[in-house]
Amino acid sequence: MTAPKTAPDYVPNPSYTQADWDEVSDNPDLTDDELARMRPGPEGLPDAMAAAFKSRGGRPRSETKRVPVSLRIDPDVLDAFKATGAGWQTRMNDALAEAAKKLTPA
C-alpha cells in the first residue's frame, strides 16, 4: 500500500496554477552541489540542531524508579492533596517519605 501524496482532507483549489505557486515561491532552486550534499536525518543538520532533535526533553530520569501501587485512602485526604494543584502526587509522596523517616529507628 502506498502513502497518499496529499493530506486526506486536501481539496485542490482550481484557482491556483503551478505558475501562481512559482511566482510567490521565494525558495531558490537547489543546485546540483546542494542536492549532492543533502543527507537524511540528523547527519545533514548542524551539530546543535541535531542534538536538539535527539534530546527527548521533559523531566530527567530519577535514580530510583517509583513503583505503582493501588492504595485506599480517605476521600478528604485525596481531595486535600488534589486541591494543591499540579504535582499533588509528588507532594503526597514527599509527605509519605517524611512519615516513613519518623517510623524508621535512627
C-alpha positions in Angstrom: 0.0 0.0 0.0 1.4 3.4 -1.0 1.1 6.5 1.1 -1.2 9.2 -0.3 0.5 12.2 -1.9 -1.7 14.7 -0.1 -3.4 15.1 3.2 -6.6 13.1 3.5 -8.9 16.1 3.5 -7.0 18.1 0.9 -9.1 19.6 -1.8 -7.1 21.4 -4.6 -8.1 24.9 -5.3 -8.6 25.2 -9.1 -8.0 29.0 -8.9 -4.2 28.4 -8.3 -2.0 27.2 -11.1 1.6 26.0 -10.8 2.7 29.3 -12.3 0.9 31.1 -9.4 2.9 29.0 -6.9 6.1 29.5 -8.7 5.5 33.3 -8.7 5.1 33.5 -4.9 7.8 31.0 -4.0 10.8 32.6 -2.5 12.8 29.4 -2.4 15.7 29.3 -4.9 16.2 26.2 -6.9 18.7 23.8 -5.3 22.0 23.5 -7.2 23.4 20.1 -8.1 26.1 20.5 -5.4 23.5 21.3 -2.8 21.5 18.2 -3.8 24.6 16.0 -3.7 25.4 17.2 -0.1 21.9 16.5 1.2 21.6 13.8 3.9 18.5 12.4 5.6 18.0 12.8 9.3 20.3 14.4 11.8 23.5 13.7 9.9 22.6 16.5 7.5 21.9 19.1 10.2 24.3 21.4 12.1 25.5 19.8 15.3 23.5 22.0 17.6 20.3 21.3 15.7 20.9 17.6 15.6 21.5 17.5 19.3 18.2 19.3 19.9 16.3 16.7 17.9 17.9 13.9 19.8 17.0 15.4 23.1 13.8 14.0 24.5 13.2 16.9 26.8 10.9 16.5 29.7 11.8 15.5 33.2 15.2 13.9 33.9 15.1 10.2 34.8 15.1 9.5 38.5 17.9 7.5 40.1 15.2 5.4 41.9 12.3 4.2 39.9 8.9 4.7 41.5 6.6 1.7 42.0 3.0 1.9 41.0 0.6 0.8 43.8 -3.1 0.7 44.5 -3.9 2.5 47.7 -7.1 3.1 49.5 -7.2 6.4 51.3 -9.9 8.7 52.7 -11.6 10.9 50.1 -10.9 14.0 52.1 -7.1 13.2 52.2 -7.1 12.8 48.4 -9.1 15.9 47.9 -6.7 17.9 50.1 -3.7 16.9 48.0 -5.5 17.4 44.7 -6.6 20.9 45.9 -2.9 21.9 46.0 -2.8 21.7 42.2 -0.5 20.1 39.7 2.2 17.9 41.3 0.0 16.7 44.1 1.2 13.1 43.6 4.8 14.3 44.2 3.7 16.2 47.3 1.9 13.1 48.6 5.0 11.0 48.0 7.1 13.6 49.9 4.6 13.5 52.8 4.7 9.7 52.9 8.5 9.7 52.7 8.7 12.1 55.7 6.3 9.9 57.7 8.4 6.8 56.8 11.5 8.6 58.2 9.7 9.0 61.5 8.8 5.3 61.6 12.3 4.2 60.9 14.6 4.0 64.0 17.7 6.2 63.8 
